[in-house]
Amino acid sequence: MDIADFFDTFFEEAEELLADMEQHLLELDVDDPDSEQLNAIFRAAHSIKGGAGTFGFSVLQKTTHIFENLLDHARKGELTLRADLVDTFLEAKDIMHEQLDAYRNEEEPNQEAYERICQVLQQIALEEIGQTLEAPATPAPMVTQASKSEPSKSESPEEGETHLLVVLLNVNDKDRTLLVEELEQLGDIQSHSGDDKRYEVVLKGGVSADDIEAVMCFIIEPEQISISTVAADDRAPVPASDVPVPASSPAVEEVVSTADAPSAAPEQSEKSPPKANDKPAKAAPKKAASESSSIRVSVDKVDQIINLVGELIITQSMLDQTVSDLDDQSVGNSSLQNGMSLLQRNARDLQEAVMSIRMIPMEFVFSRFPRVVRDTAGKLNKEIELITEGKSTELDKSLVERITDPLTHLVRNSLDHGIEMPDEREALGKPRVGKLVLSARHQGGNILIEVRDDGAGMDRERLLDKARENGLNVSDAMSDEDVFQLIFAPGFSTAKEVTDVSGRGVGMDVVKRNIQGMGGRVEIQSKKGEGTNTRIVLPLTLAILDGMSIKVGGETFILPLSTVLESLQPAKGDMYAMAGDDVVIKVRDEYLPVIAIHEVLDVENAITDPTKSIAVIVQGEGRRYAMLVDELIGQQQVVVKNLEDNYRKVPGVSAATILGDGSVALILDITGLHRLSRAKKEAGKVTNHPHLAYYKEAEPS
């Protein structure tokens, strides 16, 4: 077996350990450090070091070893923690993360960064504890292919020595060969014997039980290994207190648990060695495996299942359409329709169950921001309190990965432009510590993510002045919502000076573009002197869409239900012809641009009389539009198919789906349709609406 098969497991678990390490470092109280947190940070570093050594990642192993030694002094109280030391530890964690990424990409880590952090850690050790932290002289070699033969037995152990008895439980012959070779890397194997159910290895060397556990945790489950210290002359286990395993190690209950075993007594040391069928003693009963069992599955496999379920839903819709066309009164169709109803219900349940596999709690995203806030606030010399709400709210994995960067931009923008300096806040009667809130909650079929601060809020007049300087078409009559949306214009920035945090006018336009690319929208609410609330509305998933089916001519289209606000029958007196071939409709004292879908998408045989059409009021990019359609068919859940991958990019269309009758329906892009409509008018392809006679020729006052 190739040990490279375990690389992905190591990378994933090391990533989790580094994330845990960062969280504990950020929560650490330097004035009164929690020993459990220090132990957890140390164990994370120790486990990563063990795995890095096993897989031959020498630079990561050396870095982690030096860092681990320093953490060991900290947890023993020999190193007094300070805020600047925690910052250095966080920097070391970042470099370890970069090294991990380099190995993941089969590249060599940055040697300069490695030497620099090692020098910094060594300097801390010299200044604080008067010691030098030596890195391992010879890192473990890279192992690429396990030997096919069993290691030969060594001579019998010398008298008076103590060794480690490693018991492998329920490990097949193929995997055991690899594990024994890994143990051989850690020390000298004195003997080994047993079968698939229980295999014993006696190990000689300076290795400790937690060193072995740290390495093996990337290859087998903790419950599959038991480690105890044995006397060399008769292999009788010695008391568990002599085995150096961390008390809170996840494998403690089975790795070393001989405290209440009869063989732990000194007078029993002359008993015969344990038999192959002996069971290791346990300190406490383990919980049932089903309570915490989980498996790691490739995202590609999950996506394949989701795609197949989508095809099943389409097939079920086709069958349902066929059954509905049959004579409802026939006796034979009654049982068929009952079966179809059951199939529809089961298919929907299956779809929801499969979709839930891809759902990830927002905690995965929010956990990154304590570090972002800490570092950014430090650069700005501001005092910030971060509050997170709704961390258990779930979102599709694909969206979680894509929302992180936009959220980071919004958080940094709030810290830089929103929250004032401590002295300024104090002069205004505010607490010196600014408050930044990240929240997430479900709202209908969407998820609502908010970035709120209690800072200065947005200055409407300043935004308008800056927009005029940039040549943007603005007016004093614009609503607050439209004015606040100006910050998303390319190159727009109100920063007085350029810093490494902001001021270059890049970022916010990308934020809006990325969120719209996920089928979402950004809204801003702000009050001068009180703060700003930036709201992101996203669909829960991009694979399934709740849509409104509409008819235009002989074509069926889908409008995302999250964009639909209402529908109404236009009246002649509510429609106005504007200068420049634009048409607007008055809806409750608000004038909305009219988009005739049949004109924009060149659909034939559509209704051209607007008073006989239906106006569907939709929202996109923070604006509202009235779309003229022939007929509303109804709401339905559709499986989204990427049109660009399967055909090509079509302006005004975001994706496609397959209907119950097997036909293809295009899913419309609200903002894309509006841009396409404007482009066609400017190009002269839509020379005014052919039914302008229906509209009032005067502009609305």
Disulfide bonds with the S-S distance in Angstrom:
none
